[in-house]
Amino acid sequence: MRKYIVAAVVIGAFATPALAVETGGGHYFVGFDTTSHTCSVVTEMAPGMKMMGEYDSKEAAEKAMAEMGECKS
């Protein structure tokens, strides 16, 4: 029984990081829409957007966006 528990823990230890990579790992971008001239926090850059920065949390991206000159309009 003990070897099954150890095997389950080892499998879980290797599977958890792989799941995080598939979901994007929590990266957020500040994107500047070149047509509407507005900024937004996104998880994927769409065509027609200029990347202004990449951040690990949504809060960090929002804080950085508030301080960017292009985004203060």
All heavy atoms as TSV, in Angstrom:
chain	resi	resn	atom	element	x	y	z
A	1	MET	N	N	0.821	-1.194	0.000
A	1	MET	CA	C	0.000	0.000	0.000
A	1	MET	C	C	0.865	1.257	0.000
A	1	MET	O	O	0.548	2.234	-0.650
A	1	MET	CB	C	-0.923	-0.057	1.229
A	1	MET	CG	C	-1.822	1.127	1.385
A	1	MET	SD	S	-3.089	1.060	0.125
A	1	MET	CE	C	-4.128	2.339	0.645
A	2	ARG	N	N	1.962	1.191	0.761
A	2	ARG	CA	C	2.829	2.354	0.864
A	2	ARG	C	C	3.442	2.720	-0.488
A	2	ARG	O	O	3.570	3.887	-0.827
A	2	ARG	CB	C	3.909	2.066	1.890
A	2	ARG	CG	C	4.811	3.231	2.137
A	2	ARG	CD	C	5.793	2.925	3.238
A	2	ARG	NE	N	6.748	4.001	3.361
A	2	ARG	CZ	C	7.809	3.959	4.107
A	2	ARG	NH1	N	8.062	2.888	4.824
A	2	ARG	NH2	N	8.636	4.964	4.161
A	3	LYS	N	N	3.816	1.720	-1.270
A	3	LYS	CA	C	4.435	2.008	-2.564
A	3	LYS	C	C	3.449	2.672	-3.523
A	3	LYS	O	O	3.839	3.476	-4.369
A	3	LYS	CB	C	5.032	0.753	-3.187
A	3	LYS	CG	C	4.058	-0.313	-3.583
A	3	LYS	CD	C	4.793	-1.495	-4.187
A	3	LYS	CE	C	3.816	-2.600	-4.528
A	3	LYS	NZ	N	4.486	-3.761	-5.108
A	4	TYR	N	N	2.147	2.406	-3.391
A	4	TYR	CA	C	1.149	3.059	-4.232
A	4	TYR	C	C	0.992	4.542	-3.861
A	4	TYR	O	O	0.824	5.393	-4.733
A	4	TYR	CB	C	-0.202	2.341	-4.132
A	4	TYR	CG	C	-0.173	0.939	-4.703
A	4	TYR	CD1	C	-0.364	-0.163	-3.889
A	4	TYR	CD2	C	0.075	0.732	-6.052
A	4	TYR	CE1	C	-0.330	-1.454	-4.402
A	4	TYR	CE2	C	0.118	-0.551	-6.585
A	4	TYR	CZ	C	-0.091	-1.634	-5.759
A	4	TYR	OH	O	-0.038	-2.899	-6.276
A	5	ILE	N	N	1.061	4.821	-2.584
A	5	ILE	CA	C	0.980	6.212	-2.132
A	5	ILE	C	C	2.200	6.991	-2.610
A	5	ILE	O	O	2.080	8.107	-3.113
A	5	ILE	CB	C	0.829	6.271	-0.596
A	5	ILE	CG1	C	-0.521	5.696	-0.194
A	5	ILE	CG2	C	0.966	7.711	-0.099
A	5	ILE	CD1	C	-0.711	5.534	1.303
A	6	VAL	N	N	3.371	6.396	-2.486
A	6	VAL	CA	C	4.600	7.047	-2.949
A	6	VAL	C	C	4.534	7.262	-4.458
A	6	VAL	O	O	4.891	8.333	-4.962
A	6	VAL	CB	C	5.839	6.219	-2.546
A	6	VAL	CG1	C	7.091	6.775	-3.202
A	6	VAL	CG2	C	5.987	6.193	-1.041
A	7	ALA	N	N	4.061	6.275	-5.194
A	7	ALA	CA	C	3.944	6.407	-6.646
A	7	ALA	C	C	2.970	7.523	-7.017
A	7	ALA	O	O	3.231	8.305	-7.944
A	7	ALA	CB	C	3.501	5.093	-7.262
A	8	ALA	N	N	1.856	7.640	-6.298
A	8	ALA	CA	C	0.873	8.689	-6.582
A	8	ALA	C	C	1.457	10.075	-6.318
A	8	ALA	O	O	1.231	11.018	-7.088
A	8	ALA	CB	C	-0.383	8.475	-5.750
A	9	VAL	N	N	2.239	10.212	-5.250
A	9	VAL	CA	C	2.869	11.495	-4.932
A	9	VAL	C	C	3.891	11.874	-6.002
A	9	VAL	O	O	3.954	13.025	-6.444
A	9	VAL	CB	C	3.513	11.448	-3.525
A	9	VAL	CG1	C	4.374	12.673	-3.279
A	9	VAL	CG2	C	2.433	11.321	-2.456
A	10	VAL	N	N	4.678	10.916	-6.443
A	10	VAL	CA	C	5.686	11.185	-7.475
A	10	VAL	C	C	5.017	11.586	-8.788
A	10	VAL	O	O	5.432	12.545	-9.442
A	10	VAL	CB	C	6.604	9.959	-7.661
A	10	VAL	CG1	C	7.501	10.127	-8.874
A	10	VAL	CG2	C	7.441	9.739	-6.412
A	11	ILE	N	N	3.976	10.876	-9.170
A	11	ILE	CA	C	3.252	11.218	-10.407
A	11	ILE	C	C	2.640	12.611	-10.286
A	11	ILE	O	O	2.720	13.423	-11.216
A	11	ILE	CB	C	2.188	10.154	-10.720
A	11	ILE	CG1	C	2.871	8.846	-11.130
A	11	ILE	CG2	C	1.239	10.643	-11.817
A	11	ILE	CD1	C	1.932	7.670	-11.241
A	12	GLY	N	N	2.059	12.913	-9.146
A	12	GLY	CA	C	1.474	14.239	-8.930
A	12	GLY	C	C	2.508	15.345	-8.978
A	12	GLY	O	O	2.253	16.429	-9.488
A	13	ALA	N	N	3.705	15.073	-8.454
A	13	ALA	CA	C	4.773	16.071	-8.464
A	13	ALA	C	C	5.213	16.406	-9.886
A	13	ALA	O	O	5.564	17.544	-10.189
A	13	ALA	CB	C	5.960	15.565	-7.647
A	14	PHE	N	N	5.189	15.423	-10.777
A	14	PHE	CA	C	5.581	15.677	-12.158
A	14	PHE	C	C	4.436	16.229	-12.997
A	14	PHE	O	O	4.651	16.957	-13.959
A	14	PHE	CB	C	6.132	14.401	-12.811
A	14	PHE	CG	C	7.506	14.048	-12.331
A	14	PHE	CD1	C	7.707	12.967	-11.504
A	14	PHE	CD2	C	8.591	14.815	-12.704
A	14	PHE	CE1	C	8.976	12.641	-11.044
A	14	PHE	CE2	C	9.869	14.503	-12.256
A	14	PHE	CZ	C	10.063	13.410	-11.417
A	15	ALA	N	N	3.209	15.905	-12.658
A	15	ALA	CA	C	2.059	16.341	-13.449
A	15	ALA	C	C	1.670	17.784	-13.168
A	15	ALA	O	O	1.212	18.490	-14.061
A	15	ALA	CB	C	0.871	15.424	-13.187
A	16	THR	N	N	1.840	18.264	-11.950
A	16	THR	CA	C	1.405	19.610	-11.583
A	16	THR	C	C	2.082	20.700	-12.422
A	16	THR	O	O	1.399	21.571	-12.958
A	16	THR	CB	C	1.625	19.840	-10.079
A	16	THR	OG1	O	0.897	18.839	-9.365
A	16	THR	CG2	C	1.147	21.214	-9.661
A	17	PRO	N	N	3.399	20.722	-12.596
A	17	PRO	CA	C	4.002	21.754	-13.443
A	17	PRO	C	C	3.559	21.672	-14.905
A	17	PRO	O	O	3.424	22.684	-15.575
A	17	PRO	CB	C	5.507	21.499	-13.333
A	17	PRO	CG	C	5.678	20.730	-12.081
A	17	PRO	CD	C	4.425	19.940	-11.922
A	18	ALA	N	N	3.313	20.476	-15.389
A	18	ALA	CA	C	2.864	20.330	-16.776
A	18	ALA	C	C	1.493	20.951	-16.966
A	18	ALA	O	O	1.210	21.558	-18.000
A	18	ALA	CB	C	2.831	18.856	-17.168
A	19	LEU	N	N	0.625	20.841	-15.995
A	19	LEU	CA	C	-0.698	21.461	-16.083
A	19	LEU	C	C	-0.596	22.978	-16.051
A	19	LEU	O	O	-1.347	23.670	-16.722
A	19	LEU	CB	C	-1.593	20.968	-14.948
A	19	LEU	CG	C	-1.950	19.479	-14.979
A	19	LEU	CD1	C	-2.712	19.099	-13.721
A	19	LEU	CD2	C	-2.760	19.145	-16.208
A	20	ALA	N	N	0.320	23.511	-15.283
A	20	ALA	CA	C	0.494	24.959	-15.216
A	20	ALA	C	C	0.971	25.515	-16.550
A	20	ALA	O	O	0.553	26.588	-16.961
A	20	ALA	CB	C	1.482	25.318	-14.115
A	21	VAL	N	N	1.835	24.797	-17.245
A	21	VAL	CA	C	2.331	25.253	-18.541
A	21	VAL	C	C	1.204	25.282	-19.568
A	21	VAL	O	O	1.111	26.213	-20.361
A	21	VAL	CB	C	3.488	24.344	-19.016
A	21	VAL	CG1	C	3.862	24.635	-20.446
A	21	VAL	CG2	C	4.681	24.524	-18.111
A	22	GLU	N	N	0.318	24.302	-19.551
A	22	GLU	CA	C	-0.769	24.258	-20.514
A	22	GLU	C	C	-1.741	25.413	-20.352
A	22	GLU	O	O	-2.310	25.883	-21.308
A	22	GLU	CB	C	-1.538	22.942	-20.369
A	22	GLU	CG	C	-0.816	21.750	-20.931
A	22	GLU	CD	C	-1.642	20.485	-20.812
A	22	GLU	OE1	O	-2.865	20.595	-20.653
A	22	GLU	OE2	O	-1.061	19.402	-20.891
A	23	THR	N	N	-1.941	25.910	-19.131
A	23	THR	CA	C	-2.901	26.985	-18.896
A	23	THR	C	C	-2.275	28.357	-19.068
A	23	THR	O	O	-2.907	29.355	-18.803
A	23	THR	CB	C	-3.519	26.867	-17.495
A	23	THR	OG1	O	-2.471	26.935	-16.527
A	23	THR	CG2	C	-4.291	25.584	-17.342
A	24	GLY	N	N	-1.034	28.429	-19.483
A	24	GLY	CA	C	-0.417	29.715	-19.738
A	24	GLY	C	C	0.486	30.183	-18.614
A	24	GLY	O	O	1.182	31.166	-18.758
A	25	GLY	N	N	0.469	29.536	-17.489
A	25	GLY	CA	C	1.368	29.885	-16.411
A	25	GLY	C	C	1.050	31.201	-15.748
A	25	GLY	O	O	1.832	31.684	-14.958
A	26	GLY	N	N	-0.078	31.825	-16.037
A	26	GLY	CA	C	-0.454	33.057	-15.369
A	26	GLY	C	C	0.236	34.295	-15.892
A	26	GLY	O	O	0.544	35.188	-15.125
A	27	HIS	N	N	0.515	34.364	-17.169
A	27	HIS	CA	C	1.132	35.552	-17.741
A	27	HIS	C	C	0.063	36.516	-18.218
A	27	HIS	O	O	-0.924	36.118	-18.843
A	27	HIS	CB	C	2.059	35.191	-18.903
A	27	HIS	CG	C	3.288	34.477	-18.450
A	27	HIS	ND1	N	4.369	35.135	-17.916
A	27	HIS	CD2	C	3.604	33.176	-18.432
A	27	HIS	CE1	C	5.291	34.264	-17.597
A	27	HIS	NE2	N	4.848	33.051	-17.903
A	28	TYR	N	N	0.273	37.789	-17.904
A	28	TYR	CA	C	-0.644	38.843	-18.333
A	28	TYR	C	C	0.159	39.881	-19.108
A	28	TYR	O	O	1.323	40.117	-18.818
A	28	TYR	CB	C	-1.304	39.500	-17.122
A	28	TYR	CG	C	-2.225	38.567	-16.384
A	28	TYR	CD1	C	-1.761	37.765	-15.357
A	28	TYR	CD2	C	-3.557	38.473	-16.748
A	28	TYR	CE1	C	-2.603	36.892	-14.693
A	28	TYR	CE2	C	-4.408	37.602	-16.086
A	28	TYR	CZ	C	-3.930	36.821	-15.066
A	28	TYR	OH	O	-4.769	35.958	-14.415
A	29	PHE	N	N	-0.489	40.448	-20.102
A	29	PHE	CA	C	0.153	41.440	-20.956
A	29	PHE	C	C	-0.628	42.737	-20.906
A	29	PHE	O	O	-1.850	42.728	-20.802
A	29	PHE	CB	C	0.186	40.959	-22.416
A	29	PHE	CG	C	0.830	39.619	-22.590
A	29	PHE	CD1	C	0.062	38.470	-22.663
A	29	PHE	CD2	C	2.198	39.509	-22.679
A	29	PHE	CE1	C	0.642	37.224	-22.824
A	29	PHE	CE2	C	2.798	38.270	-22.845
A	29	PHE	CZ	C	2.018	37.119	-22.914
A	30	VAL	N	N	0.090	43.855	-21.008
A	30	VAL	CA	C	-0.556	45.138	-21.237
A	30	VAL	C	C	-0.479	45.353	-22.738
A	30	VAL	O	O	0.605	45.392	-23.318
A	30	VAL	CB	C	0.141	46.283	-20.479
A	30	VAL	CG1	C	-0.466	47.620	-20.868
A	30	VAL	CG2	C	0.042	46.067	-18.985
A	31	GLY	N	N	-1.639	45.428	-23.359
A	31	GLY	CA	C	-1.701	45.582	-24.804
A	31	GLY	C	C	-2.266	46.931	-25.194
A	31	GLY	O	O	-3.235	47.409	-24.595
A	32	PHE	N	N	-1.662	47.568	-26.171
A	32	PHE	CA	C	-2.120	48.848	-26.694
A	32	PHE	C	C	-2.769	48.590	-28.049
A	32	PHE	O	O	-2.115	48.130	-28.981
A	32	PHE	CB	C	-0.943	49.816	-26.840
A	32	PHE	CG	C	-1.316	51.161	-27.379
A	32	PHE	CD1	C	-1.999	52.067	-26.595
A	32	PHE	CD2	C	-0.968	51.521	-28.662
A	32	PHE	CE1	C	-2.339	53.310	-27.089
A	32	PHE	CE2	C	-1.305	52.758	-29.177
A	32	PHE	CZ	C	-1.990	53.659	-28.379
A	33	ASP	N	N	-4.064	48.854	-28.135
A	33	ASP	CA	C	-4.806	48.666	-29.381
A	33	ASP	C	C	-4.504	49.848	-30.290
A	33	ASP	O	O	-4.850	50.986	-29.974
A	33	ASP	CB	C	-6.302	48.568	-29.098
A	33	ASP	CG	C	-7.100	48.143	-30.327
A	33	ASP	OD1	O	-6.585	48.277	-31.455
A	33	ASP	OD2	O	-8.233	47.674	-30.146
A	34	THR	N	N	-3.860	49.578	-31.419
A	34	THR	CA	C	-3.420	50.658	-32.303
A	34	THR	C	C	-4.563	51.312	-33.064
A	34	THR	O	O	-4.402	52.420	-33.570
A	34	THR	CB	C	-2.370	50.124	-33.301
A	34	THR	OG1	O	-2.920	49.021	-34.022
A	34	THR	CG2	C	-1.112	49.689	-32.573
A	35	THR	N	N	-5.723	50.666	-33.149
A	35	THR	CA	C	-6.850	51.284	-33.860
A	35	THR	C	C	-7.689	52.173	-32.946
A	35	THR	O	O	-8.095	53.254	-33.340
A	35	THR	CB	C	-7.756	50.214	-34.500
A	35	THR	OG1	O	-8.206	49.307	-33.496
A	35	THR	CG2	C	-7.003	49.444	-35.565
A	36	SER	N	N	-7.942	51.721	-31.717
A	36	SER	CA	C	-8.763	52.520	-30.800
A	36	SER	C	C	-7.919	53.347	-29.839
A	36	SER	O	O	-8.454	54.171	-29.097
A	36	SER	CB	C	-9.698	51.616	-30.000
A	36	SER	OG	O	-8.951	50.766	-29.143
A	37	HIS	N	N	-6.606	53.146	-29.842
A	37	HIS	CA	C	-5.662	53.864	-28.983
A	37	HIS	C	C	-6.023	53.726	-27.505
A	37	HIS	O	O	-5.993	54.700	-26.752
A	37	HIS	CB	C	-5.565	55.333	-29.388
A	37	HIS	CG	C	-5.117	55.509	-30.800
A	37	HIS	ND1	N	-3.815	55.306	-31.193
A	37	HIS	CD2	C	-5.802	55.824	-31.930
A	37	HIS	CE1	C	-3.720	55.505	-32.493
A	37	HIS	NE2	N	-4.919	55.816	-32.972
A	38	THR	N	N	-6.361	52.504	-27.086
A	38	THR	CA	C	-6.643	52.204	-25.686
A	38	THR	C	C	-5.778	51.046	-25.227
A	38	THR	O	O	-5.361	50.212	-26.033
A	38	THR	CB	C	-8.125	51.833	-25.473
A	38	THR	OG1	O	-8.438	50.703	-26.302
A	38	THR	CG2	C	-9.048	52.984	-25.831
A	39	CYS	N	N	-5.554	50.985	-23.935
A	39	CYS	CA	C	-4.774	49.901	-23.340
A	39	CYS	C	C	-5.691	48.972	-22.558
A	39	CYS	O	O	-6.729	49.395	-22.051
A	39	CYS	CB	C	-3.730	50.462	-22.379
A	39	CYS	SG	S	-2.418	51.397	-23.177
A	40	SER	N	N	-5.280	47.717	-22.457
A	40	SER	CA	C	-6.023	46.752	-21.656
A	40	SER	C	C	-5.086	45.643	-21.211
A	40	SER	O	O	-4.043	45.406	-21.809
A	40	SER	CB	C	-7.198	46.177	-22.447
A	40	SER	OG	O	-6.741	45.544	-23.619
A	41	VAL	N	N	-5.487	44.968	-20.118
A	41	VAL	CA	C	-4.743	43.816	-19.616
A	41	VAL	C	C	-5.354	42.580	-20.256
A	41	VAL	O	O	-6.561	42.360	-20.165
A	41	VAL	CB	C	-4.820	43.734	-18.080
A	41	VAL	CG1	C	-4.133	42.478	-17.580
A	41	VAL	CG2	C	-4.193	44.962	-17.450
A	42	VAL	N	N	-4.523	41.788	-20.937
A	42	VAL	CA	C	-5.002	40.618	-21.660
A	42	VAL	C	C	-4.100	39.422	-21.351
A	42	VAL	O	O	-2.986	39.579	-20.866
A	42	VAL	CB	C	-5.032	40.872	-23.183
A	42	VAL	CG1	C	-6.017	41.975	-23.539
A	42	VAL	CG2	C	-3.652	41.243	-23.710
A	43	THR	N	N	-4.618	38.226	-21.649
A	43	THR	CA	C	-3.809	37.017	-21.501
A	43	THR	C	C	-3.240	36.551	-22.833
A	43	THR	O	O	-2.332	35.729	-22.859
A	43	THR	CB	C	-4.628	35.878	-20.876
A	43	THR	OG1	O	-5.788	35.658	-21.666
A	43	THR	CG2	C	-5.025	36.222	-19.448
A	44	GLU	N	N	-3.779	37.062	-23.942
A	44	GLU	CA	C	-3.269	36.763	-25.282
A	44	GLU	C	C	-3.260	38.052	-26.097
A	44	GLU	O	O	-4.212	38.818	-26.056
A	44	GLU	CB	C	-4.161	35.746	-25.991
A	44	GLU	CG	C	-4.139	34.373	-25.395
A	44	GLU	CD	C	-5.010	33.397	-26.178
A	44	GLU	OE1	O	-5.562	33.782	-27.231
A	44	GLU	OE2	O	-5.139	32.261	-25.728
A	45	MET	N	N	-2.189	38.235	-26.848
A	45	MET	CA	C	-2.095	39.419	-27.697
A	45	MET	C	C	-2.854	39.172	-28.996
A	45	MET	O	O	-2.624	38.186	-29.681
A	45	MET	CB	C	-0.634	39.748	-28.009
A	45	MET	CG	C	0.173	40.162	-26.788
A	45	MET	SD	S	-0.456	41.644	-25.978
A	45	MET	CE	C	-0.210	42.851	-27.246
A	46	ALA	N	N	-3.773	40.066	-29.301
A	46	ALA	CA	C	-4.562	39.965	-30.523
A	46	ALA	C	C	-3.851	40.701	-31.656
A	46	ALA	O	O	-3.019	41.577	-31.402
A	46	ALA	CB	C	-5.945	40.564	-30.294
A	47	PRO	N	N	-4.173	40.368	-32.898
A	47	PRO	CA	C	-3.600	41.120	-34.018
A	47	PRO	C	C	-3.987	42.595	-33.921
A	47	PRO	O	O	-5.101	42.927	-33.541
A	47	PRO	CB	C	-4.244	40.478	-35.248
A	47	PRO	CG	C	-4.679	39.123	-34.792
A	47	PRO	CD	C	-5.014	39.257	-33.338
A	48	GLY	N	N	-3.056	43.463	-34.223
A	48	GLY	CA	C	-3.311	44.896	-34.149
A	48	GLY	C	C	-3.013	45.487	-32.786
A	48	GLY	O	O	-3.268	46.661	-32.544
A	49	MET	N	N	-2.473	44.678	-31.876
A	49	MET	CA	C	-2.113	45.179	-30.549
A	49	MET	C	C	-0.596	45.223	-30.405
A	49	MET	O	O	0.113	44.361	-30.898
A	49	MET	CB	C	-2.697	44.302	-29.444
A	49	MET	CG	C	-4.195	44.347	-29.335
A	49	MET	SD	S	-4.799	43.487	-27.880
A	49	MET	CE	C	-4.688	44.806	-26.687
A	50	LYS	N	N	-0.138	46.236	-29.726
A	50	LYS	CA	C	1.281	46.397	-29.433
A	50	LYS	C	C	1.514	46.007	-27.974
A	50	LYS	O	O	0.826	46.503	-27.084
A	50	LYS	CB	C	1.686	47.853	-29.664
A	50	LYS	CG	C	3.097	48.183	-29.299
A	50	LYS	CD	C	3.365	49.661	-29.506
A	50	LYS	CE	C	4.711	50.052	-28.944
A	50	LYS	NZ	N	4.897	51.514	-29.000
A	51	MET	N	N	2.461	45.100	-27.726
A	51	MET	CA	C	2.732	44.672	-26.361
A	51	MET	C	C	3.504	45.759	-25.631
A	51	MET	O	O	4.542	46.210	-26.079
A	51	MET	CB	C	3.531	43.374	-26.323
A	51	MET	CG	C	3.739	42.881	-24.906
A	51	MET	SD	S	4.893	41.528	-24.687
A	51	MET	CE	C	4.306	40.323	-25.813
A	52	MET	N	N	2.968	46.159	-24.486
A	52	MET	CA	C	3.610	47.191	-23.677
A	52	MET	C	C	4.378	46.586	-22.498
A	52	MET	O	O	5.153	47.272	-21.862
A	52	MET	CB	C	2.557	48.169	-23.156
A	52	MET	CG	C	1.737	48.814	-24.259
A	52	MET	SD	S	2.713	49.831	-25.363
A	52	MET	CE	C	3.023	51.219	-24.306
A	53	GLY	N	N	4.114	45.312	-22.192
A	53	GLY	CA	C	4.828	44.643	-21.103
A	53	GLY	C	C	4.195	43.314	-20.765
A	53	GLY	O	O	3.028	43.080	-21.064
A	54	GLU	N	N	4.966	42.435	-20.121
A	54	GLU	CA	C	4.494	41.121	-19.694
A	54	GLU	C	C	4.680	41.019	-18.191
A	54	GLU	O	O	5.733	41.376	-17.658
A	54	GLU	CB	C	5.299	40.031	-20.400
A	54	GLU	CG	C	4.876	38.635	-20.028
A	54	GLU	CD	C	5.657	37.569	-20.780
A	54	GLU	OE1	O	6.446	37.908	-21.679
A	54	GLU	OE2	O	5.467	36.398	-20.459
A	55	TYR	N	N	3.659	40.505	-17.495
A	55	TYR	CA	C	3.665	40.469	-16.036
A	55	TYR	C	C	3.156	39.123	-15.536
A	55	TYR	O	O	2.421	38.435	-16.224
A	55	TYR	CB	C	2.797	41.610	-15.485
A	55	TYR	CG	C	3.257	42.950	-16.004
A	55	TYR	CD1	C	2.718	43.485	-17.170
A	55	TYR	CD2	C	4.269	43.652	-15.378
A	55	TYR	CE1	C	3.167	44.688	-17.679
A	55	TYR	CE2	C	4.720	44.859	-15.872
A	55	TYR	CZ	C	4.169	45.372	-17.030
A	55	TYR	OH	O	4.622	46.559	-17.534
A	56	ASP	N	N	3.532	38.777	-14.304
A	56	ASP	CA	C	3.153	37.490	-13.712
A	56	ASP	C	C	1.785	37.518	-13.054
A	56	ASP	O	O	1.211	36.468	-12.804
A	56	ASP	CB	C	4.192	37.045	-12.688
A	56	ASP	CG	C	5.510	36.669	-13.342
A	56	ASP	OD1	O	5.486	36.196	-14.490
A	56	ASP	OD2	O	6.562	36.857	-12.701
A	57	SER	N	N	1.260	38.706	-12.732
A	57	SER	CA	C	-0.055	38.785	-12.101
A	57	SER	C	C	-0.871	39.891	-12.755
A	57	SER	O	O	-0.323	40.843	-13.313
A	57	SER	CB	C	0.066	39.043	-10.601
A	57	SER	OG	O	0.530	40.354	-10.360
A	58	LYS	N	N	-2.180	39.753	-12.652
A	58	LYS	CA	C	-3.075	40.754	-13.225
A	58	LYS	C	C	-2.921	42.084	-12.489
A	58	LYS	O	O	-2.960	43.153	-13.103
A	58	LYS	CB	C	-4.519	40.256	-13.142
A	58	LYS	CG	C	-5.502	41.163	-13.823
A	58	LYS	CD	C	-6.895	40.582	-13.813
A	58	LYS	CE	C	-7.850	41.506	-14.534
A	58	LYS	NZ	N	-9.210	40.968	-14.555
A	59	GLU	N	N	-2.724	42.014	-11.180
A	59	GLU	CA	C	-2.566	43.238	-10.392
A	59	GLU	C	C	-1.317	44.010	-10.805
A	59	GLU	O	O	-1.341	45.237	-10.904
A	59	GLU	CB	C	-2.505	42.896	-8.894
A	59	GLU	CG	C	-3.798	42.356	-8.331
A	59	GLU	CD	C	-4.045	40.883	-8.660
A	59	GLU	OE1	O	-3.076	40.140	-8.991
A	59	GLU	OE2	O	-5.216	40.479	-8.624
A	60	ALA	N	N	-0.216	43.311	-11.051
A	60	ALA	CA	C	1.024	43.961	-11.484
A	60	ALA	C	C	0.843	44.597	-12.851
A	60	ALA	O	O	1.334	45.706	-13.098
A	60	ALA	CB	C	2.169	42.954	-11.516
A	61	ALA	N	N	0.120	43.930	-13.741
A	61	ALA	CA	C	-0.123	44.485	-15.074
A	61	ALA	C	C	-0.997	45.734	-14.994
A	61	ALA	O	O	-0.742	46.719	-15.674
A	61	ALA	CB	C	-0.783	43.438	-15.967
A	62	GLU	N	N	-2.024	45.700	-14.143
A	62	GLU	CA	C	-2.900	46.871	-13.997
A	62	GLU	C	C	-2.148	48.054	-13.397
A	62	GLU	O	O	-2.344	49.193	-13.814
A	62	GLU	CB	C	-4.108	46.511	-13.143
A	62	GLU	CG	C	-5.081	45.588	-13.856
A	62	GLU	CD	C	-6.193	45.089	-12.968
A	62	GLU	OE1	O	-6.117	45.223	-11.722
A	62	GLU	OE2	O	-7.168	44.543	-13.526
A	63	LYS	N	N	-1.282	47.792	-12.427
A	63	LYS	CA	C	-0.491	48.863	-11.810
A	63	LYS	C	C	0.459	49.490	-12.834
A	63	LYS	O	O	0.579	50.708	-12.922
A	63	LYS	CB	C	0.294	48.318	-10.626
A	63	LYS	CG	C	1.106	49.361	-9.915
A	63	LYS	CD	C	1.845	48.777	-8.730
A	63	LYS	CE	C	2.694	49.854	-8.077
A	63	LYS	NZ	N	3.497	49.319	-6.990
A	64	ALA	N	N	1.125	48.647	-13.615
A	64	ALA	CA	C	2.047	49.148	-14.636
A	64	ALA	C	C	1.301	49.926	-15.721
A	64	ALA	O	O	1.781	50.957	-16.188
A	64	ALA	CB	C	2.822	47.992	-15.258
A	65	MET	N	N	0.120	49.441	-16.092
A	65	MET	CA	C	-0.671	50.117	-17.123
A	65	MET	C	C	-1.078	51.511	-16.663
A	65	MET	O	O	-1.081	52.462	-17.454
A	65	MET	CB	C	-1.916	49.293	-17.461
A	65	MET	CG	C	-2.751	49.867	-18.589
A	65	MET	SD	S	-4.139	48.815	-19.058
A	65	MET	CE	C	-5.190	48.982	-17.627
A	66	ALA	N	N	-1.391	51.664	-15.380
A	66	ALA	CA	C	-1.796	52.964	-14.851
A	66	ALA	C	C	-0.667	53.983	-14.907
A	66	ALA	O	O	-0.917	55.192	-14.986
A	66	ALA	CB	C	-2.290	52.807	-13.416
A	67	GLU	N	N	0.574	53.496	-14.919
A	67	GLU	CA	C	1.739	54.396	-14.940
A	67	GLU	C	C	2.272	54.666	-16.345
A	67	GLU	O	O	3.165	55.484	-16.515
A	67	GLU	CB	C	2.833	53.814	-14.072
A	67	GLU	CG	C	2.437	53.697	-12.606
A	67	GLU	CD	C	3.458	52.954	-11.767
A	67	GLU	OE1	O	4.484	52.497	-12.323
A	67	GLU	OE2	O	3.216	52.831	-10.552
A	68	MET	N	N	1.740	53.997	-17.378
A	68	MET	CA	C	2.238	54.157	-18.739
A	68	MET	C	C	1.630	55.405	-19.376
A	68	MET	O	O	0.415	55.623	-19.317
A	68	MET	CB	C	1.910	52.935	-19.580
A	68	MET	CG	C	2.657	51.707	-19.169
A	68	MET	SD	S	2.184	50.295	-20.195
A	68	MET	CE	C	3.139	49.028	-19.419
A	69	GLY	N	N	2.479	56.188	-20.027
A	69	GLY	CA	C	2.029	57.416	-20.662
A	69	GLY	C	C	1.022	57.184	-21.783
A	69	GLY	O	O	0.056	57.942	-21.926
A	70	GLU	N	N	1.233	56.147	-22.588
A	70	GLU	CA	C	0.335	55.880	-23.707
A	70	GLU	C	C	-1.050	55.463	-23.225
A	70	GLU	O	O	-2.037	55.601	-23.948
A	70	GLU	CB	C	0.891	54.765	-24.597
A	70	GLU	CG	C	2.158	55.128	-25.330
A	70	GLU	CD	C	3.399	54.744	-24.528
A	70	GLU	OE1	O	3.294	54.452	-23.324
A	70	GLU	OE2	O	4.483	54.763	-25.111
A	71	CYS	N	N	-1.155	54.952	-22.001
A	71	CYS	CA	C	-2.410	54.414	-21.492
A	71	CYS	C	C	-3.187	55.423	-20.653
A	71	CYS	O	O	-4.246	55.083	-20.123
A	71	CYS	CB	C	-2.145	53.154	-20.672
A	71	CYS	SG	S	-1.334	51.846	-21.607
A	72	LYS	N	N	-2.707	56.628	-20.511
A	72	LYS	CA	C	-3.359	57.619	-19.655
A	72	LYS	C	C	-4.279	58.559	-20.416
A	72	LYS	O	O	-4.324	59.743	-20.178
A	72	LYS	CB	C	-2.299	58.458	-18.928
A	72	LYS	CG	C	-1.556	57.698	-17.867
A	72	LYS	CD	C	-0.653	58.607	-17.097
A	72	LYS	CE	C	0.037	57.856	-15.992
A	72	LYS	NZ	N	0.881	58.699	-15.176
A	73	SER	N	N	-5.045	58.023	-21.333
A	73	SER	CA	C	-5.950	58.924	-22.070
A	73	SER	C	C	-7.383	58.497	-21.924
A	73	SER	O	O	-7.758	57.568	-21.331
A	73	SER	CB	C	-5.575	58.979	-23.534
A	73	SER	OG	O	-5.407	57.695	-24.084
